């Protein structure tokens, strides 16, 4: 078993070690995080003044769009998880830690399945929203932490303005007996990456007003020099099965789903033939929604202006298809008009590339991460027309840890 050491204190008096079976440590729901803290106090310290905890933090930053003059972005830092580690009973006999002597504090944490009820204390539209907010959110923006660069962490397509971070924090406190409170005087944190296990949910309802999903798309097919319309091409699909991942760096073909596209061509007149489907392209769109105020509902994908002080970020990554697209058109008659139409379908098995990491889909109080599959079809009208056209659809897809 390999050990990864991290020392963040300039005084080099604190060293946190987390035991990991690999050079790329991450933890799933119910996994055990074992390690130890080596602490050498610079002065005599009470054992009651030290703490070890597993913390989860959300950090969001949004520009003030209502200000008449340029102002700095507003940042919010919120702790949603705090699991305290009891100090070893064997050291309680000493009461005081001597300066210059090194002490070993082992720790053990189990990644919880969900957060305590107190983590979501704001009003929600209904119980299901609060249950979503109490699920453990995935690490987001882990690659931006400079101390983790040596691990070869891949980008997770998240903005710097929205981060979900976990870590083992060791702190030394100074107590003020007059005010009956303690002040943190020294702190060191070891970041850990967490990928929660998440069950697949029912397909979401996509309304026509939705800005980020498009289940159907149609275009006029033109041909000839005069670009005369030969008919209408329609492509449609539904939400595919969730992409299940067990590793933040899935191997080729390891994390995948199957997207089924339905094609229909309605000729403008009898004798017109369907277009040639020349090629296809598939992309995964990672969308991050974030804000400064807890949401009472899931982000409204149809109208982002309904949020106050909100932010949005998205990036695309190309997906790998297991085979070339083959389209076989079949002629049939429309039930209503009796006019001949052509139908076909495409079934694409798509895999996530390994040069990115993929946080599981989640909705927390301040940050949400959702995904979409975008399919682009390139086609050409039947005949001598040499021009190439394209149409695209975008369907929701979940990424679930397993």
C-alpha positions as CSV (number, residue, x, y, z in Angstrom):
1,X,0.0,0.0,0.0
2,X,1.4,3.4,-1.1
3,X,1.3,6.5,1.0
4,X,0.9,10.0,-0.2
5,X,2.4,12.8,2.0
6,X,1.4,16.4,2.0
7,X,2.7,19.2,4.2
8,X,1.0,22.5,3.9
9,X,2.3,24.2,7.0
10,X,5.2,26.6,6.4
11,X,6.7,25.6,9.7
12,X,6.8,22.0,8.6
13,X,5.4,21.0,11.9
14,X,2.4,19.2,10.5
15,X,2.4,16.3,8.1
16,X,-0.8,14.6,7.0
17,X,-0.6,11.1,5.5
18,X,-3.6,9.4,3.8
19,X,-3.2,5.7,2.9
20,X,-4.3,4.9,-0.6
21,X,-3.9,1.8,-2.8
22,X,-3.0,3.9,-5.9
23,X,-1.2,7.0,-7.0
24,X,-4.6,8.5,-7.9
25,X,-6.5,8.5,-4.6
26,X,-10.2,8.9,-4.6
27,X,-13.0,7.6,-2.4
28,X,-16.5,6.4,-3.0
29,X,-19.5,6.2,-0.7
30,X,-18.9,4.0,2.4
31,X,-15.1,3.9,1.6
32,X,-12.8,4.2,4.6
33,X,-10.2,7.0,4.7
34,X,-7.3,6.0,6.9
35,X,-4.2,8.0,7.7
36,X,-2.3,9.8,10.4
37,X,-1.2,13.3,11.4
38,X,2.3,13.9,12.7
39,X,2.4,17.0,14.8
40,X,5.4,18.7,16.4
41,X,4.2,21.7,18.4
42,X,6.4,24.7,18.6
43,X,5.2,25.4,22.2
44,X,3.5,23.5,24.9
45,X,-0.1,22.8,23.6
46,X,-3.1,21.4,25.3
47,X,-4.4,18.2,23.6
48,X,-7.9,19.8,23.9
49,X,-6.8,22.5,21.5
50,X,-6.3,20.3,18.5
51,X,-8.9,18.9,16.1
52,X,-9.0,16.5,13.1
53,X,-12.0,16.4,10.9
54,X,-13.2,15.4,7.4
55,X,-14.7,18.6,5.9
56,X,-16.7,19.3,2.8
57,X,-16.8,22.9,1.4
58,X,-18.7,24.6,-1.4
59,X,-17.1,27.8,-2.8
60,X,-19.0,29.9,-5.3
61,X,-18.2,33.2,-6.9
62,X,-20.6,35.3,-9.0
63,X,-20.1,38.8,-10.5
64,X,-22.5,41.5,-9.5
65,X,-24.4,42.2,-12.7
66,X,-26.7,44.8,-11.1
67,X,-23.9,47.2,-10.0
68,X,-23.5,50.5,-12.0
69,X,-19.8,50.5,-11.4
70,X,-17.2,47.7,-11.7
71,X,-17.0,45.7,-8.4
72,X,-15.2,42.6,-7.4
73,X,-17.1,39.3,-7.7
74,X,-18.9,38.2,-4.6
75,X,-17.6,34.9,-3.1
76,X,-19.4,32.6,-0.7
77,X,-17.7,29.8,1.2
78,X,-20.0,27.3,2.9
79,X,-19.1,24.2,5.0
80,X,-21.7,21.4,4.4
81,X,-19.8,18.5,6.1
82,X,-17.8,18.2,9.3
83,X,-16.9,14.8,10.8
84,X,-14.8,15.0,13.9
85,X,-12.1,12.4,14.7
86,X,-11.9,11.6,18.4
87,X,-8.3,12.1,19.6
88,X,-6.6,8.8,20.6
89,X,-7.4,7.9,24.2
90,X,-3.8,6.9,24.8
91,X,-2.7,10.5,24.6
92,X,-5.3,11.9,26.9
93,X,-3.2,10.8,29.9
94,X,-0.6,13.5,28.9
95,X,-3.1,16.4,28.7
96,X,-0.2,18.6,27.4
97,X,1.9,18.2,24.3
98,X,5.6,19.2,24.8
99,X,7.3,21.6,22.4
100,X,9.7,19.9,19.9
101,X,8.3,16.4,20.4
102,X,6.5,14.7,17.6
103,X,3.1,13.1,18.2
104,X,1.2,10.7,16.0
105,X,-2.6,11.0,15.6
106,X,-4.2,8.3,13.5
107,X,-7.6,9.0,11.9
108,X,-10.3,6.9,10.3
109,X,-13.3,8.3,8.4
110,X,-16.1,6.6,6.5
111,X,-17.5,8.5,3.5
112,X,-21.2,9.0,4.4
113,X,-24.0,8.2,2.1
114,X,-25.7,11.5,2.8
115,X,-25.4,14.7,4.7
116,X,-27.0,15.5,8.1
117,X,-30.3,17.3,7.9
118,X,-28.7,20.4,9.3
119,X,-26.7,20.7,6.0
120,X,-29.8,21.8,4.1
121,X,-31.6,24.2,6.5
122,X,-33.2,26.5,3.9
123,X,-36.7,26.3,2.6
124,X,-37.3,23.9,-0.4
125,X,-40.3,23.7,-2.7
126,X,-40.9,20.1,-1.8
127,X,-39.3,17.2,0.1
128,X,-37.6,15.7,-2.9
129,X,-35.5,18.8,-3.5
130,X,-34.2,18.7,0.1
131,X,-33.4,15.0,-0.3
132,X,-31.3,15.9,-3.4
133,X,-29.5,18.6,-1.4
134,X,-28.7,16.1,1.3
135,X,-27.0,13.7,-1.1
136,X,-23.2,13.9,-1.0
137,X,-22.1,16.1,-3.9
138,X,-19.1,15.0,-6.0
139,X,-15.7,16.7,-5.8
140,X,-15.7,19.6,-8.4
141,X,-12.6,21.6,-9.4
142,X,-10.2,19.2,-7.7
143,X,-7.7,19.7,-10.6
144,X,-7.4,23.4,-9.7
145,X,-5.7,22.6,-6.4
146,X,-2.0,23.1,-7.1
147,X,-0.9,20.6,-4.4
148,X,-2.5,17.8,-6.4
149,X,-0.9,18.4,-9.7
150,X,1.7,15.8,-9.2
151,X,-1.0,13.1,-9.2
152,X,-1.8,13.8,-12.8
153,X,-5.4,14.8,-12.0
154,X,-7.5,15.4,-15.1
155,X,-9.8,18.4,-15.6
156,X,-13.4,17.9,-14.8
157,X,-14.8,20.7,-17.1
158,X,-15.7,22.9,-14.1
159,X,-15.2,26.7,-13.7
160,X,-12.9,28.3,-11.1
161,X,-16.0,30.1,-9.8
162,X,-17.6,26.9,-8.5
163,X,-15.8,24.3,-6.4
164,X,-16.8,21.4,-4.2
165,X,-13.9,20.3,-2.1
166,X,-13.2,17.7,0.6
167,X,-10.2,17.3,2.9
168,X,-8.7,16.1,6.1
169,X,-8.2,19.2,8.3
170,X,-5.9,19.4,11.3
171,X,-6.2,22.6,13.4
172,X,-4.8,24.1,16.5
173,X,-7.1,26.4,18.5
174,X,-6.4,29.1,21.1
175,X,-9.1,29.4,23.7
176,X,-10.3,32.7,25.2
177,X,-11.7,31.8,28.5
178,X,-13.1,35.3,29.0
179,X,-15.2,35.2,25.8
180,X,-15.7,31.4,26.1
181,X,-14.7,30.7,22.6
182,X,-11.8,29.4,20.6
183,X,-9.9,30.9,17.7
184,X,-8.1,28.9,15.0
185,X,-4.4,29.8,15.1
186,X,-3.0,27.0,12.8
187,X,-4.6,24.9,10.1
188,X,-3.5,22.3,7.6
189,X,-5.7,20.4,5.1
190,X,-5.1,17.4,2.9
191,X,-7.5,17.4,-0.1
192,X,-9.2,14.2,-1.0
193,X,-11.4,13.5,-4.0
194,X,-14.8,11.9,-3.5
195,X,-17.1,10.3,-6.1
196,X,-20.4,9.4,-4.4
197,X,-22.4,6.3,-5.4
198,X,-25.6,7.5,-7.1
199,X,-28.6,5.6,-8.3
200,X,-30.1,6.3,-11.7
201,X,-33.1,8.5,-11.5
202,X,-36.2,8.6,-13.7
203,X,-35.8,10.5,-17.0
204,X,-36.3,14.2,-16.5
205,X,-39.2,16.1,-18.2
206,X,-37.9,18.2,-21.0
207,X,-40.2,21.1,-22.0
208,X,-40.1,22.9,-25.4
209,X,-38.8,26.0,-23.6
210,X,-35.7,24.2,-22.3
211,X,-32.6,26.1,-23.4
212,X,-30.1,23.3,-22.8
213,X,-31.9,20.2,-24.1
214,X,-33.5,19.6,-27.5
215,X,-35.0,16.2,-28.0
216,X,-36.1,16.8,-31.6
217,X,-34.8,18.8,-34.6
218,X,-36.0,19.3,-38.1
219,X,-34.6,20.9,-41.3
220,X,-35.5,21.4,-44.9
221,X,-33.4,19.2,-47.3
222,X,-32.3,21.1,-50.3
223,X,-30.8,20.0,-53.6
224,X,-29.7,21.3,-56.9
225,X,-28.2,24.7,-57.8
226,X,-31.4,26.5,-56.9
227,X,-31.4,24.8,-53.5
228,X,-35.0,23.5,-54.1
229,X,-36.5,21.8,-51.1
230,X,-37.0,18.1,-51.5
231,X,-38.5,17.5,-48.1
232,X,-38.1,17.7,-44.4
233,X,-35.7,15.7,-42.3
234,X,-36.4,15.1,-38.6
235,X,-34.1,13.6,-35.9
236,X,-35.4,12.8,-32.4
237,X,-34.3,10.8,-29.4
238,X,-35.0,10.3,-25.7
239,X,-32.8,10.3,-22.5
240,X,-30.5,7.2,-22.8
241,X,-29.5,4.9,-19.9
242,X,-27.2,6.5,-17.3
243,X,-23.4,6.3,-17.7
244,X,-22.1,4.3,-14.7
245,X,-18.5,4.8,-13.7
246,X,-16.4,3.2,-11.0
247,X,-13.2,5.2,-11.6
248,X,-12.6,8.9,-12.2
249,X,-10.3,7.9,-15.1
250,X,-12.4,5.3,-16.9
251,X,-10.7,3.1,-19.5
252,X,-11.9,3.1,-23.1
253,X,-15.3,1.5,-23.3
254,X,-15.5,1.2,-19.5
255,X,-18.0,4.0,-19.0
256,X,-20.6,4.1,-21.8
257,X,-24.2,4.4,-22.9
258,X,-26.2,3.7,-26.1
259,X,-28.0,6.6,-27.8
260,X,-30.8,5.7,-30.3
261,X,-31.7,8.3,-32.9
262,X,-35.0,8.1,-34.9
263,X,-34.9,9.7,-38.4
264,X,-37.8,10.6,-40.6
265,X,-37.9,12.1,-44.0
266,X,-41.1,13.6,-45.4
267,X,-40.8,14.2,-49.2
268,X,-42.2,17.5,-50.6
269,X,-43.6,15.5,-53.5
270,X,-43.8,11.9,-54.8
271,X,-40.5,10.6,-56.1
272,X,-38.2,12.5,-53.8
273,X,-35.7,10.3,-52.0
274,X,-34.2,10.7,-48.5
275,X,-30.8,12.4,-48.0
276,X,-27.5,10.6,-47.6
277,X,-26.3,10.6,-44.0
278,X,-22.6,11.3,-44.4
279,X,-21.2,11.3,-40.9
280,X,-22.0,11.8,-37.3
281,X,-20.4,13.4,-34.3
282,X,-21.2,12.9,-30.6
283,X,-20.3,15.2,-27.6
284,X,-20.8,15.2,-23.9
285,X,-21.8,18.6,-22.5
286,X,-20.9,19.2,-18.9
287,X,-23.0,22.0,-17.4
288,X,-22.4,23.6,-14.0
289,X,-24.9,25.8,-12.3
290,X,-23.9,27.8,-9.3
291,X,-25.2,30.7,-7.1
292,X,-24.8,32.6,-3.9
293,X,-28.3,31.8,-2.5
294,X,-29.5,28.2,-1.8
295,X,-32.1,27.1,-4.4
296,X,-35.5,26.1,-3.4
297,X,-35.8,23.9,-6.5
298,X,-33.5,22.4,-9.1
299,X,-32.0,24.9,-11.6
300,X,-34.6,26.0,-14.1
301,X,-33.1,24.8,-17.4
302,X,-35.7,26.7,-19.4
303,X,-35.0,30.2,-18.0
304,X,-31.7,31.0,-16.1
305,X,-33.0,34.6,-15.5
306,X,-35.2,33.1,-12.7
307,X,-32.1,32.9,-10.5
308,X,-30.7,35.6,-8.4
309,X,-27.0,36.1,-8.5
310,X,-26.5,32.9,-10.5
311,X,-23.7,31.6,-12.7
312,X,-23.5,29.0,-15.5
313,X,-20.6,27.2,-17.2
314,X,-20.4,24.5,-19.8
315,X,-17.8,22.6,-21.7
316,X,-17.9,19.9,-24.4
317,X,-15.8,16.8,-24.8
318,X,-16.0,14.5,-27.9
319,X,-17.2,11.0,-27.3
320,X,-15.9,7.8,-28.9
321,X,-18.3,5.7,-31.0
322,X,-17.8,2.0,-31.4
323,X,-18.7,1.8,-35.0
324,X,-19.4,3.8,-38.2
325,X,-23.0,5.0,-38.7
326,X,-25.0,2.9,-41.2
327,X,-28.4,4.2,-42.2
328,X,-31.0,2.1,-44.0
329,X,-34.1,4.0,-45.0
330,X,-37.5,2.2,-45.1
331,X,-40.5,3.6,-47.0
332,X,-43.8,3.6,-45.2
333,X,-47.1,5.5,-45.3
334,X,-48.2,8.2,-42.9
335,X,-51.3,7.2,-40.9
336,X,-53.1,10.5,-41.4
337,X,-52.4,11.5,-45.0
338,X,-51.3,8.2,-46.5
339,X,-48.3,10.0,-48.0
340,X,-45.2,8.0,-48.4
341,X,-42.5,8.8,-45.8
342,X,-39.1,7.3,-45.0
343,X,-37.9,6.3,-41.6
344,X,-34.6,5.0,-40.2
345,X,-32.8,4.7,-36.9
346,X,-29.2,5.0,-35.7
347,X,-27.9,3.2,-32.6
348,X,-24.6,4.6,-31.3
349,X,-22.6,3.0,-28.5
350,X,-20.7,5.9,-26.9
351,X,-17.8,5.8,-24.4
352,X,-16.2,8.5,-22.2
353,X,-12.6,9.4,-23.1
354,X,-10.0,8.9,-20.4
355,X,-8.4,12.4,-20.6
356,X,-11.1,14.0,-18.4
357,X,-12.7,13.2,-15.0
358,X,-16.4,13.1,-14.7
359,X,-18.1,14.1,-11.4
360,X,-21.4,12.3,-10.9
361,X,-24.6,14.2,-11.5
362,X,-25.7,16.1,-8.4
363,X,-27.8,19.0,-7.1
364,X,-26.6,20.7,-4.0
365,X,-27.8,23.8,-2.2
366,X,-25.4,26.1,-4.2
367,X,-24.0,24.0,-7.1
368,X,-25.5,21.6,-9.6
369,X,-23.7,19.5,-12.2
370,X,-25.8,18.0,-15.1
371,X,-24.9,16.5,-18.5
372,X,-26.2,16.3,-22.0
373,X,-25.4,14.2,-25.0
374,X,-25.2,16.1,-28.3
375,X,-25.6,14.3,-31.6
376,X,-24.7,16.1,-34.9
377,X,-25.6,14.5,-38.2
378,X,-24.1,15.6,-41.5
379,X,-26.2,14.9,-44.6
380,X,-26.5,15.8,-48.2
381,X,-29.6,15.9,-50.4
382,X,-30.2,13.1,-52.9
383,X,-28.9,13.9,-56.4
384,X,-26.1,16.0,-57.7
385,X,-26.1,18.5,-54.9
386,X,-22.6,18.7,-53.4
387,X,-23.4,20.8,-50.4
388,X,-23.3,19.4,-46.9
389,X,-25.8,20.3,-44.2
390,X,-26.2,19.3,-40.5
391,X,-28.8,19.1,-37.8
392,X,-28.3,18.3,-34.1
393,X,-30.2,17.2,-31.0
394,X,-29.2,17.4,-27.3
395,X,-30.6,15.0,-24.7
396,X,-30.1,14.8,-21.0
397,X,-27.9,12.0,-19.6
398,X,-26.9,11.1,-16.0
399,X,-23.5,10.1,-14.8
400,X,-23.8,7.8,-11.8
401,X,-21.1,6.4,-9.5
402,X,-21.3,2.7,-8.8
